[in-house]
Every structure is written in C-alpha cells, then in structure tokens.
Amino acid sequence: MNKVNGMVRKFIAATAFFITFSGNAFSKDLPDFTELAEKQGPAVVNISITQVVHAGGPNVGLPFPGGIPDDEALGELFRRFGIPGMPGAPDGQGAPPQQDYKSQSLGSGFILSSDGYVLTNAHVVRDADEVIVKLSDKREFKAKIIGADRRTDIALLKIEATGLPKITPGDPTTLKVGEWVAAIGSPFGLENTITAGIVSAKGRALPQENFVPFIQTDVAINPGNSGGPLFNLRGEVVGINSQIYSRTGGYMGLSFAIPIDVAIEVSNQLKASGKVSRGWLGIGIQEVNKDIAEALGLKNTSGALVAAIEKGSPAEKGGLESGDVITKFDGKPVESSSDLPRLVGATRAGKTVPVDILRKGVVRTLSISIGEMPQDKDEIAATPKGQAKPEVNRIGLILRELTPQQKKKLNSKDGLLVVDAQGPAAQAGIRRGDVILGLNNNEIQGLEQFNKQLAAVESGRTVALLVQRGDNTLYVPVKLASK
C-alpha cells in the first residue's frame, strides 16, 4: 500500500510540474494587454453626435442606413438602449416621428495632441449638428469640426482643453500579418472597452475605397468603435478602426482600419486648410486579369488598365490613351489597379511625373502634369468662387448644377445638387448631397428650367421629386405650402 501511495504522489507531482511548466511556457507566448489598457485608455474618447432629424426622413440617424439589422441579440440591445425608431423602444420612441426630433449616435476617437485635437471617422460626425467629446475622466467638451474627408473617412475635431493625454503614432508599414493588435473604443456606448486580435492582412483594397490601404484584423469591432484607435503591443497607434464586414451589423471577424500615417497626412491638411488636396489624372481604370493580359499580349497581370479618359484631363493632355497599361507612376511600381489612385492622390497638383506604360506591347514613358482632384458632391460645403450665392426656392432647397465630374458619376445625366434643404423639402426627407433628377416625371435640364416648372405648380399641391442618394434612386413627395 505504501508503495502504491508513493507512486501516486510521484504521478501527481510530475503532473503538477508539467502543468506548471506548460502554463509558464504558454504565458510567455500570450500577450498581456493590461499595461496598454492602463496607459493608453485615457487618450481614447467617446464621441456623441446630435442631429436634428426631420419628420418623414427615412431612417435618418439610425446606426445602420438600412434600419435595424435582423438580429435578435442586437435588437434587444437597441431596445434596451432606446435608440429612436426601434420597435418597442421606451418613451414611445418606436412610433414614426410626427415632428422634427433630435437623434443621437455614438462613436469613438482619440487625442492626437495635448492641446485638444481629436481624430475620428468622417462618417461618425457627418451631418452632425452638435459633437460632444467625453474624456475618460468624465469631462465633456463641445467639439468643433475642423474638417472631414469622405474619401479616407477621416475627421479632425478640436476641443478647448490643454494638458491632455495623447497617443503615440506608430509605423503601420512595419506591421506583420499575424501580429497582435488591440482596439479601445465605445461599442454600443460602453466606454473604454478593449478588444484584441491579430493582423489578418495588409494593404487591403475595398470597393469604392481607393485611397486607403486598409489593415484587416479580427479584432472585435462593433457599432460605436468607429473612429477609435488600433494599437500594436508597444502601445503605439497604427490605425483608426473604420469598417466591418457583417451580415447582421455586428462583429463577424472582419474589421478594417485606416493606417495612421494616412490619417495623420489627411489631418495635417485638414488642420491647415479645412480640406484635402489630391492629385488627379482623370482616367477610369480596371484590373488586368488573366484574360485581358492574354488578349493584350502582356507577360503578367501587373499594372492598371486605362479604360476611359476624361476630356481635357491631365491624362489626355499628357498623352495617355485607352488600352494603355500603367506599370509605374513617379518611379513607383503599380502592381494592381488599386495602387494607382493612392499614388496619384498623394501627388501634389502641378507636379510633372514620369508615367511608365505598356502600349501595344511597347514600353513608353510619358511626362504628365498632375491636376487637382475636383471635390465631389459630398465634399462641397460652399458656393464656388465667382458664382452668385444660390437662393432658397419655394420648397426650401438651395440647388446648384452639377459639375462635369459629377455628371460623369451619374452616367452623364443632368441633375441638381442639393446644397442645403430647409422647410417642406427637409421635412419630406431630402438631404444635403442628394441629387434631384426629375420633377413630376420631367427630367432635369437645368436650374432655370426646374425653377420654372416649380413656379407653375399651384400652392398646396404635392410635387414628386426623383432623387439620387448614393447608389439608390427614389421618389420623394414634397407638399408646397398654401398661400
């Protein structure tokens, strides 16, 4: 019996040693985020946005453009949080609004400098009537939007405070796939929440996002995390959490962050002038796939294929032609079509650069003077110089005719850009940035023609405006005021 007991004791001791040794070995490999959370948390802020929502506006102010996602757990969260428009929300918020009301949404950000400059996403503060920045010590400040850039989804805010804790920018180019990273933000309004994961991919190109080489991670990012920092294990910010891929509106393991070097370059321009200036070629490009490479006699699929050239553009003046394959821009290789917009956009307008192309199998180098990229409809905030200030029409719209670049985006359709919406038009749900394509089944042919047709409508009647909003087209009924 003593012999058996001795064997049991030895087995237990050996097992304990193995578990202890294994635990120590594993603990050395797993990262510890406690110090990062403690030191960097104070530089992360909660951002609260207030927006006046007009009665009849479709889902304006909701955290998801198409309405609440069809997900039971998320739905319960929104019911508890009382987000307007959610069925079952407290205080009668589930009923459709019968009058203008204030909608609130939440996001994250971080302090870039100790004198009160804050970085976040442009989509977090878009259309905001008031922005409140809340620090980790519970102090709140009303923020001024210095500028926002839709193309990179970066916004720079300023609060009146000094001596603030600030982040330390890192170098996203040194990130490795598989490296540990962490995010701090306010998912669903839960302030200073830290989540962790790894870098899944680098330089990821997303549809309609040509100017950002995204960092893809599997860090848990949810609504409210937008605009918050992505840290490496040294506590340096390497990115700004911007997007997720999701079927439900919640986390599914695919998160995308804007590299911090891109964000700082944009913020510097916003701080200096309130806008971002980018280089412009004036071409339409597409990827070189295997079939195209074979048809054009190319040795590989590298480069950007020129599919269209805008009249009067720098590309046309510089000698580019449809069918050319751009392989280098300003000495930098163009491996795929997604590389070119970033390279051109980062080039100063007016600079003449060498552009290497393949034309019918022959390598050529063109010298092209880069132009300045025109602002699109989402970035127009004021009347261009030299134009008379537009007037408010009888339904409360301030309209302006489209530029050639904006018409091109609408497949050469004529339309009128909504610079501002007030009165009956705003109450019907028309927003700044919408494009009016038609009035009562009549196509738009210009501002003068539109105003004449509108003037001919009797007071108290309803007109149907055909509106382009993003990729969607819808009719919006607007009732004219009675005399």
ChimeraX attribute file (.defattr): number of C-alpha atoms within 10 A of each C-alpha:
attribute: neighborCount
match mode: 1-to-1
recipient: residues
	/A:1	6
	/A:2	7
	/A:3	8
	/A:4	9
	/A:5	10
	/A:6	11
	/A:7	12
	/A:8	12
	/A:9	12
	/A:10	12
	/A:11	12
	/A:12	12
	/A:13	12
	/A:14	12
	/A:15	12
	/A:16	12
	/A:17	12
	/A:18	12
	/A:19	12
	/A:20	12
	/A:21	12
	/A:22	12
	/A:23	11
	/A:24	11
	/A:25	11
	/A:26	11
	/A:27	11
	/A:28	10
	/A:29	8
	/A:30	9
	/A:31	12
	/A:32	11
	/A:33	16
	/A:34	9
	/A:35	12
	/A:36	18
	/A:37	19
	/A:38	9
	/A:39	12
	/A:40	21
	/A:41	23
	/A:42	18
	/A:43	23
	/A:44	30
	/A:45	31
	/A:46	27
	/A:47	31
	/A:48	23
	/A:49	21
	/A:50	18
	/A:51	19
	/A:52	16
	/A:53	21
	/A:54	25
	/A:55	17
	/A:56	17
	/A:57	18
	/A:58	16
	/A:59	17
	/A:60	21
	/A:61	23
	/A:62	17
	/A:63	20
	/A:64	13
	/A:65	11
	/A:66	10
	/A:67	15
	/A:68	19
	/A:69	16
	/A:70	11
	/A:71	12
	/A:72	10
	/A:73	10
	/A:74	16
	/A:75	16
	/A:76	14
	/A:77	12
	/A:78	20
	/A:79	19
	/A:80	13
	/A:81	14
	/A:82	18
	/A:83	22
	/A:84	26
	/A:85	22
	/A:86	22
	/A:87	17
	/A:88	18
	/A:89	18
	/A:90	14
	/A:91	9
	/A:92	14
	/A:93	16
	/A:94	16
	/A:95	13
	/A:96	16
	/A:97	16
	/A:98	9
	/A:99	10
	/A:100	14
	/A:101	13
	/A:102	13
	/A:103	19
	/A:104	19
	/A:105	21
	/A:106	23
	/A:107	27
	/A:108	32
	/A:109	32
	/A:110	31
	/A:111	25
	/A:112	24
	/A:113	18
	/A:114	15
	/A:115	16
	/A:116	21
	/A:117	24
	/A:118	28
	/A:119	27
	/A:120	29
	/A:121	27
	/A:122	22
	/A:123	18
	/A:124	26
	/A:125	26
	/A:126	16
	/A:127	15
	/A:128	18
	/A:129	12
	/A:130	16
	/A:131	22
	/A:132	18
	/A:133	25
	/A:134	20
	/A:135	23
	/A:136	15
	/A:137	8
	/A:138	10
	/A:139	8
	/A:140	16
	/A:141	17
	/A:142	16
	/A:143	21
	/A:144	17
	/A:145	21
	/A:146	18
	/A:147	21
	/A:148	26
	/A:149	22
	/A:150	16
	/A:151	16
	/A:152	20
	/A:153	23
	/A:154	26
	/A:155	27
	/A:156	29
	/A:157	26
	/A:158	22
	/A:159	18
	/A:160	11
	/A:161	11
	/A:162	11
	/A:163	9
	/A:164	16
	/A:165	20
	/A:166	20
	/A:167	22
	/A:168	16
	/A:169	17
	/A:170	19
	/A:171	14
	/A:172	20
	/A:173	12
	/A:174	8
	/A:175	17
	/A:176	13
	/A:177	14
	/A:178	12
	/A:179	13
	/A:180	20
	/A:181	26
	/A:182	25
	/A:183	27
	/A:184	29
	/A:185	32
	/A:186	27
	/A:187	22
	/A:188	19
	/A:189	19
	/A:190	12
	/A:191	22
	/A:192	24
	/A:193	16
	/A:194	21
	/A:195	17
	/A:196	19
	/A:197	16
	/A:198	17
	/A:199	21
	/A:200	20
	/A:201	16
	/A:202	19
	/A:203	15
	/A:204	15
	/A:205	17
	/A:206	13
	/A:207	6
	/A:208	7
	/A:209	17
	/A:210	18
	/A:211	22
	/A:212	22
	/A:213	21
	/A:214	25
	/A:215	26
	/A:216	24
	/A:217	28
	/A:218	22
	/A:219	25
	/A:220	20
	/A:221	30
	/A:222	20
	/A:223	21
	/A:224	24
	/A:225	31
	/A:226	27
	/A:227	35
	/A:228	31
	/A:229	33
	/A:230	28
	/A:231	26
	/A:232	23
	/A:233	15
	/A:234	12
	/A:235	20
	/A:236	20
	/A:237	26
	/A:238	27
	/A:239	28
	/A:240	31
	/A:241	31
	/A:242	25
	/A:243	21
	/A:244	23
	/A:245	14
	/A:246	14
	/A:247	11
	/A:248	14
	/A:249	18
	/A:250	17
	/A:251	17
	/A:252	16
	/A:253	17
	/A:254	16
	/A:255	23
	/A:256	28
	/A:257	25
	/A:258	28
	/A:259	24
	/A:260	21
	/A:261	17
	/A:262	19
	/A:263	23
	/A:264	16
	/A:265	12
	/A:266	23
	/A:267	27
	/A:268	14
	/A:269	16
	/A:270	22
	/A:271	16
	/A:272	11
	/A:273	12
	/A:274	18
	/A:275	18
	/A:276	23
	/A:277	19
	/A:278	20
	/A:279	23
	/A:280	24
	/A:281	24
	/A:282	21
	/A:283	20
	/A:284	13
	/A:285	22
	/A:286	15
	/A:287	19
	/A:288	22
	/A:289	14
	/A:290	13
	/A:291	11
	/A:292	14
	/A:293	17
	/A:294	13
	/A:295	8
	/A:296	16
	/A:297	11
	/A:298	18
	/A:299	10
	/A:300	12
	/A:301	18
	/A:302	20
	/A:303	27
	/A:304	26
	/A:305	26
	/A:306	22
	/A:307	15
	/A:308	17
	/A:309	18
	/A:310	15
	/A:311	12
	/A:312	9
	/A:313	16
	/A:314	22
	/A:315	24
	/A:316	18
	/A:317	13
	/A:318	16
	/A:319	10
	/A:320	23
	/A:321	16
	/A:322	15
	/A:323	17
	/A:324	23
	/A:325	31
	/A:326	27
	/A:327	23
	/A:328	21
	/A:329	20
	/A:330	15
	/A:331	11
	/A:332	14
	/A:333	17
	/A:334	20
	/A:335	17
	/A:336	18
	/A:337	22
	/A:338	24
	/A:339	22
	/A:340	23
	/A:341	21
	/A:342	17
	/A:343	19
	/A:344	22
	/A:345	21
	/A:346	16
	/A:347	19
	/A:348	16
	/A:349	18
	/A:350	14
	/A:351	12
	/A:352	16
	/A:353	17
	/A:354	16
	/A:355	20
	/A:356	23
	/A:357	25
	/A:358	19
	/A:359	17
	/A:360	12
	/A:361	13
	/A:362	8
	/A:363	13
	/A:364	13
	/A:365	15
	/A:366	16
	/A:367	17
	/A:368	22
	/A:369	20
	/A:370	24
	/A:371	22
	/A:372	18
	/A:373	17
	/A:374	17
	/A:375	16
	/A:376	15
	/A:377	18
	/A:378	16
	/A:379	15
	/A:380	14
	/A:381	12
	/A:382	8
	/A:383	12
	/A:384	9
	/A:385	7
	/A:386	6
	/A:387	7
	/A:388	8
	/A:389	12
	/A:390	12
	/A:391	11
	/A:392	15
	/A:393	16
	/A:394	17
	/A:395	19
	/A:396	18
	/A:397	23
	/A:398	19
	/A:399	24
	/A:400	20
	/A:401	19
	/A:402	21
	/A:403	16
	/A:404	14
	/A:405	16
	/A:406	20
	/A:407	15
	/A:408	13
	/A:409	10
	/A:410	16
	/A:411	8
	/A:412	11
	/A:413	14
	/A:414	22
	/A:415	28
	/A:416	25
	/A:417	25
	/A:418	21
	/A:419	22
	/A:420	19
	/A:421	23
	/A:422	20
	/A:423	16
	/A:424	19
	/A:425	23
	/A:426	22
	/A:427	21
	/A:428	19
	/A:429	21
	/A:430	28
	/A:431	22
	/A:432	22
	/A:433	22
	/A:434	22
	/A:435	28
	/A:436	27
	/A:437	23
	/A:438	20
	/A:439	19
	/A:440	14
	/A:441	12
	/A:442	13
	/A:443	17
	/A:444	20
	/A:445	15
	/A:446	14
	/A:447	16
	/A:448	11
	/A:449	12
	/A:450	19
	/A:451	12
	/A:452	10
	/A:453	13
	/A:454	17
	/A:455	12
	/A:456	8
	/A:457	12
	/A:458	13
	/A:459	13
	/A:460	12
	/A:461	11
	/A:462	15
	/A:463	19
	/A:464	16
	/A:465	22
	/A:466	22
	/A:467	23
	/A:468	20
	/A:469	15
	/A:470	10
	/A:471	6
	/A:472	7
	/A:473	14
	/A:474	13
	/A:475	17
	/A:476	19
	/A:477	18
	/A:478	20
	/A:479	17
	/A:480	20
	/A:481	14
	/A:482	8
	/A:483	6
